[in-house]
Amino acid sequence: MAHTMKVLLLAAALVGSACGTRAVAATRPPADLCSLLPAAQVSKTTGQGYNAPQKTVAPRPFANTVEGSDCTYKQSKGSAHILFRAYADPSPSQAADLFARLGAFYSPQTPVPGLGDKAYFDPKHGLHVLKGNVRFFIEMGKFDEKQAKVLAAYVVGQL
């Protein structure tokens, strides 16, 4: 009986540590932040064809912060484009601090409840979202709040 209990405890510990490792890995953003928002999802959400994103480096918002990724999706047939800018900060607390500091430049804000840890639309209709250690921004040339929320919810679901 005691031997069986030890085996069960060991098995439970192994399963728990394996699940914990997977949970940590699942919350780590990919190296290619543009992969969080595939062109197929942009096309599906907007009902328009969009090409794969053109990837460039997004500037550091402040000294000693990380660079991000600018992912620009251009419409296949037309001139519309969508900008998805994302940053993966070293920790959720650093991301939250930067999100709050940057928010001062985008006032007044319209909160978007239920999206990530925090989210808001800025006065120019850009959607800013914080989820864990990832901060991102979606700017659509042709503003559509519902579509921007759908795209952001998709990204949040990938994190």
Steps between C-alpha positions, in 0.01 A plus 500: 500500500776747593689408182189562287449839665862600428462398135177701469659806660801475269272463197295801609815706546627405154166582336477830689850607401440403137176701494671795665777495239244500220310788659816712519593418141149581381517853644835582339444704183658379176827652379315622189232721652339546158404130513248591772281653228508301173397673177230233458338619825520864390336408168231290668414771753488788252347309209781637280815331372820602680857398421746358752629775726804707418712473813714780637642589840275711720692767693565485871246725673754604766872446558587156637177339378459226239453551129182360358366385166302700250288276282337688213228315309421648157179428320543267200271707281486852630697747704381422853748385761498386860783550747555247778779616734603263777754494782597209726635649821718304745219472757127570540576772757733682258239470225229638728724792605581588138136460397399750769783744419425495128129539567567856614573589136169354378231683695214503532466124493190293441537181708428166333391257774560127468795526260836389637611634838426859392393656174384835365434691181695822462350820352617399148331159537818299554442198723761450776506168687702353787510125556761360738840624385374592151381845399352554158325758287270463199445789264262457209506760223126454461379503859270222605481454878337159477765364262782644710358325809470170312862522384618591850299215655666260255846623604411476871387142438845416362672616820 
